[in-house]
Amino acid sequence: AECPDKKICANYAVWTKSKFLGISVGVDMVGVGTIHVQEHGEKYHFTLPSTYGRSILTVPWSEMGGKVQVTCPQTDYTSTLVFHTKPMYGGKMHRVTGDIKDNMTGKCLYKMDGEWNGKIKFTDESVVSTEHS
């Protein structure tokens, strides 16, 4: 896929691995995609989370789960996103957390927390103050 006006193109080769989980079905997305931001000469390589169809015998609903890695060799930044599956009792649906790190320094630049189908809050770790006693 590409958007010539924005000078962005994406490519993803994926195969799926399905599994039956009682009253749920899981699909692992296996492969690596690339988003090329031509204006900045950056390529972002990424994986995809697994997808789950829950309660398939009653009122079905879907969610994503697992880790996603995003890397950019040009900037040497890496992002890890964790898609949290809903616990059996309590907990929130569609929760995602993650961070963006500078591999050169090993420092965390940003943290994120929220819902993948709603709002995600980003925290700039460079401005987070630490108190010493």
N, C-alpha and C positions, 0 to 999 in steps of 0.2 A: 504494500500500500504506500502511496505517496501523496504529498500535498506540495506541488511545485511552487505555489504562491508563498508558502511558509518555508520552503527549502528543507523539508523533512521527509524522510522515507523510513519505512519499517519493513522488516522481513522476519518471519518466524517459521521454523520447521518444527512440527510437533507430532508426536504420536501419543496415544492414550493407553493407559493401563487401568482397566476397570476391576473393581472388587465388590462382592456382595457382603454387607456387614449386618446381617440380621434384617432389621426393618429399614435399612439405609443402603444406598449405593454410593461408592466412592470412585472418582476418576482422577488418576494422577496424570498430570500434563508433563510429558517428558520431552525436553528439548531446550534450545537456547535461541532467544530472539535478539535482534539488533535494531535499535533506532539510531538513524544517522541524522544528526543536526548539522546540515551542510554549511550553514552560515558561520558556525563556530568551529567546524572541522572536528566535531566530537562524535564518537560512536559509543552508545550505551548498550551493553549486553545484559540480558535479563532472563530470568526463569519465570514460571507461572506457578500459582498456588494450586493445590488440589481442589476439586469441587465435590460437594456431597449433596445428594438428594436424601433428605431425612423424612422419616415417618411416611414411607411410601405406601403403607397399607391404610392410613387414616387421612389426616390433613397434611399433604406434602409441603415441604419448604426446603430451600436450598441454602447452602453456606459454603464459604471457602475456608481452607485450613492449610497450614504448613508455612515453610520459610520460602521467601523469594530473595534472590540475590540480584543486585544491579551493580555493574562495574563500568567504569569509564577509564580506559587506558591512557587517554590524553590528559585527564586531570588527576589521575591516580586517586579518585574518590570511589568509595564503595558504600553501598546502602544495603542493609539487611532489613527486610520487612517480615513480620510474623503475623499471619492471619490466624487468630485464635478461634477455635471451634467452641460452640456453646457447651458449657458443662451440663451434666444430666439435670442438676437442680440449681436454680439461681443463675447468676452470671448474665452477661450481656451478649446479644447476638451481633454478628458482623464486626467484631472488634479487631483492630489492627494496631500494632505498635512497630516502631522501628527507629533506626538511626542512620546518619550519614557520617562517614569517617574519612579523614584525610590519611591515606596509607603512608605518606611520606613522614608525617609527624606522629601518627598513631592516635591523634586526638579526635574526639567526637565533636563534630561541628553542629549537628542538629539532632534533636530527638522528636519523634512524632507519636501521637496517640489519638485514637478516635475510632470512627466507624467507616469502613470502606465504602459504604453506600450513603454516607452522610457527611458529617464534618470531621476533619482531621486537624488537630492542633499541633503546630510546629513550635519547638522551643529552641532558640538560638543559644547553644551552650557556651559560646564565646562571651556572652553578656551575663551569664548566670554567676552571681557572686557567691563566694564561699567565705564563711566566717571561721576564724580561728580563735580558740579560747586559750 
